[in-house]
Amino acid sequence: MSSDWPLWEVFVRSKGGLAHRHVGSVHAPDAELALAHARDTYTRRMEGVSLWVVPSAEIVASDPDQAGELFEPAESKIYRHPTFYDIPDEVKHI
Amino acid sequence: MATVAVDPRTEVLLRLGDDALVLGQRVSEWCGHGPVLEVDISLANLSLDLIGQATLLLGEAGDGDKLAFHRDVLDFRNCLLVEQPNGDFAQTIARHLLYTTWQHMLLQRLQQSIDKFLSEFAHKAVKEVAYHRELAVDWTIRLGDGTDESTRRMAEGLDWNWRFVPELFAVDDTLQAAIDGGIVPDPRSFEEEYRSAIGAVLAEAKLAAPADQRPILGGRRGHHSEHLGHLLAVMQFLPRTYPDATW
């Protein structure tokens, strides 16, 4: 039965102001029950204040075979990191 | 060990506490046997909510563990609906729909009880039960308006449990005294609302209301169906066989 149900990716926002984070997936016949299953599976211990469910089939993923051309070019471009500034001592929390 | 309730308040605590305990134990029988993993977890959550409610109510009525594990079947004050067997998933959902719709309406009103404990209890439990009812409604609609097989099973599940609904609205002298004292609401005051709420769910599920059957009463006086004894045997076995066990 479960294998007949589509898969949904579950995102939980742990508290106001933070972003939703991917926590896992559930099977469910439709969106409403996907939310119920997500609630029962992933927020049993007060983990969240907000839930998203997204049909897994709707997620477009990058191709692992293209990892080289997609991500490696960024490796040699350290000037894209803001590491060349002198931070005054008085500035905290950076 | 006979537990004769001494006053209407204690009796109310026992009735609501035993409802929650017995339904919680029943639903827990699904643990590890749910139709799919996600539903298994949902059902276990429902069960834990109910056992938590029972712990509060029976703890207020007396020694909660003693009341739960060392009372015999004739001393239990739960309604007959909650002790009915799980049957298939649809029958379990039918029972949960019929009971938690009533329980939710009761708790909404119980928040205004003059009794501080019951009022605070209702504030906490009403949110849990709102979710129970919503889940039962969701599943009733999906099974009722689903395949031929799920429609048949949902109708049969409702049919099994239907005759135990009138007991939820029966008022005996003890309950009347509690109502008069402002401790609990009169269930008859929301009987119409209950009927139309259930009717609306059945309409959306494209199910006909079951034909009214001869009502079966008696749970509140300890006259239970044969099913409760078997449930208690499983639930009470460990603490009765090993009274010194701790965990």
Interface residues (C-beta under 8 A of the other chain):
Chain A: M1 S2 W5 V26 H27 A28 P29 D30 E32 L33 A36 H37 D40 T41 R44
Chain B: P35 V36 L37 E38 V39 I41 S42 N45 E134 L135 D138 R142
